[in-house]
Amino acid sequence: MLQVYMSSFVAQTAATSTASVTTKEATVVISGLRQKSHTSAVAVEAKEMIMLLPTEKTLEKTSLGTSSSSANTNPSSNTSSPAANTTATRKSGSVFHGVEHAKKTEDSTRQELLTEFQISTTPDPNVPTLAYFHRSFYSGFRNQGMVFSGFVMYAAAHNFTQILLPTIRWKDLFGTNKLVDHEKLFDVLHWNSFNAGLPRFVTFDPVAHQQYHVKKGWLIDNPEVNATQPYAHGRYQRMTNQYKQYTKKLQNQYTQYTKKPSLGLPKLNSADQAMMRGAFKPHPDLQKHIDGLHGGSEDSYMALHARIEPDMQKHPVCRDLKVIKLQTIFDSMQAEFPEPPASKLFIAVNRPMLEKEVADPKIDNEIAAENLAVLNRASMEGLWGGKVTVFEAGMPSVETTKFAAFPGISGSIVDYFLAVGATVFFGTSISSFSTDLIAARFYRGNSANYHYLPSGLEMATMPNSTIPPRFHC
């Protein structure tokens, strides 16, 4: 398990002659780990993880290789001369001292990492821990996100300051359909740094959490009623309904406020606010991948959630709000903005689903075939008369990364956070993915959000809005 998170870091570190490892770099690596949690067990596995950093032998081999390469590129070098031999001896000595220095730095960093790791995720036995009762999340990424948000908000509202990390698992829908540990997808250390308003993720402790077993599950009957070590809560549908009720209440309070300002503005739940404004982040390696897709934080781009896949064609709800043809969406965007707001457009769309539908000889879906052709043409020729370059991400973008092991959920996370950072966002009100995106962007100060409708584009968040639109389909 540990090698999965350390391999890229070890390779990168070993490629330098000194291979000095900063606390910041190593912290990034640790955030993806889940380990045994009794204090001694945490220490053992944390040490085991840290031991995967470059060893003295690796450093020496890398350093010698670098020196040799440098010597061979010098046409005036003559290794048979006394001067050359002396130089080689000095190089060997400097390599030795360099290795010694790197080893001391590495040992110091290891201890820092071990300390930070234990502090961040080791449970406090004197305070109660809440565990997610259901086996896992399921459905699409943002539907799972509503459950996750509802569970975290429940924990915070009931004064739970610790959430049992092994019970938070996401489904790799449209990928392997397997369950994925939360810490393999999201930045746990970053989350745990938000002390106000959010419960901390903690690892399993066989003493503090004796009524639960990581592999066997609950060791007590009716845990939602009887369990206290840890406490249990959170059936999937219940969490979904509670979150929807919360957003509906916010919307109703805002409507009442517009009619009677003396009632005051609705108050956002503090835990939800922390998540929306940045506590909820991808795993650092996944975030690095996301940043590379759009060219860096200073590079502006638009984002479109094109919910035109075959399953949406069949979806029975909110039919009067649906736009299922990609060309119609493109036409609406270019009519609203004769000059493009940015030179790139990121499109979040499930291309593999479209391609599978079109390639199946047993299925005759003309709309899917048309949408795929329009998407391919836009990818090759661009939009706005070639002024705007089109790019995609999602599942195909993670095929050559370690996240290929769970491409469905990781691809959705890539799409989501790419869209969060866009200059302008175009989405649909009938999708929880689009709606949650608009909410996250709104609470990060970006109100340039539009819904595409059969009648054209419509502002999703008005400049004077105090809350984002809610999901109602």
Secondary structure as GFF3:
##gff-version 3
##sequence-region A 1 473
A	DSSP	alpha_helix	2	14	.	.	.	ID=ss1
A	DSSP	alpha_helix	23	30	.	.	.	ID=ss2
A	DSSP	alpha_helix	39	50	.	.	.	ID=ss3
A	DSSP	alpha_helix	56	72	.	.	.	ID=ss4
A	DSSP	alpha_helix	82	121	.	.	.	ID=ss5
A	DSSP	beta_strand	130	132	.	.	.	ID=ss6
A	DSSP	alpha_helix	141	157	.	.	.	ID=ss7
A	DSSP	beta_strand	162	164	.	.	.	ID=ss8
A	DSSP	three_ten_helix	165	167	.	.	.	ID=ss9
A	DSSP	beta_strand	169	171	.	.	.	ID=ss10
A	DSSP	beta_strand	179	181	.	.	.	ID=ss11
A	DSSP	three_ten_helix	182	184	.	.	.	ID=ss12
A	DSSP	alpha_helix	188	192	.	.	.	ID=ss13
A	DSSP	beta_strand	200	202	.	.	.	ID=ss14
A	DSSP	beta_strand	212	213	.	.	.	ID=ss15
A	DSSP	beta_strand	217	218	.	.	.	ID=ss16
A	DSSP	alpha_helix	223	226	.	.	.	ID=ss17
A	DSSP	beta_strand	231	233	.	.	.	ID=ss18
A	DSSP	alpha_helix	236	259	.	.	.	ID=ss19
A	DSSP	three_ten_helix	261	263	.	.	.	ID=ss20
A	DSSP	alpha_helix	270	274	.	.	.	ID=ss21
A	DSSP	pi_helix	275	279	.	.	.	ID=ss22
A	DSSP	alpha_helix	284	294	.	.	.	ID=ss23
A	DSSP	beta_strand	302	305	.	.	.	ID=ss24
A	DSSP	alpha_helix	310	314	.	.	.	ID=ss25
A	DSSP	three_ten_helix	319	321	.	.	.	ID=ss26
A	DSSP	alpha_helix	326	336	.	.	.	ID=ss27
A	DSSP	beta_strand	344	348	.	.	.	ID=ss28
A	DSSP	alpha_helix	351	359	.	.	.	ID=ss29
A	DSSP	alpha_helix	366	381	.	.	.	ID=ss30
A	DSSP	beta_strand	389	392	.	.	.	ID=ss31
A	DSSP	alpha_helix	394	397	.	.	.	ID=ss32
A	DSSP	three_ten_helix	402	405	.	.	.	ID=ss33
A	DSSP	alpha_helix	407	420	.	.	.	ID=ss34
A	DSSP	beta_strand	424	427	.	.	.	ID=ss35
A	DSSP	alpha_helix	432	443	.	.	.	ID=ss36
A	DSSP	beta_strand	449	453	.	.	.	ID=ss37
A	DSSP	beta_strand	456	459	.	.	.	ID=ss38
###
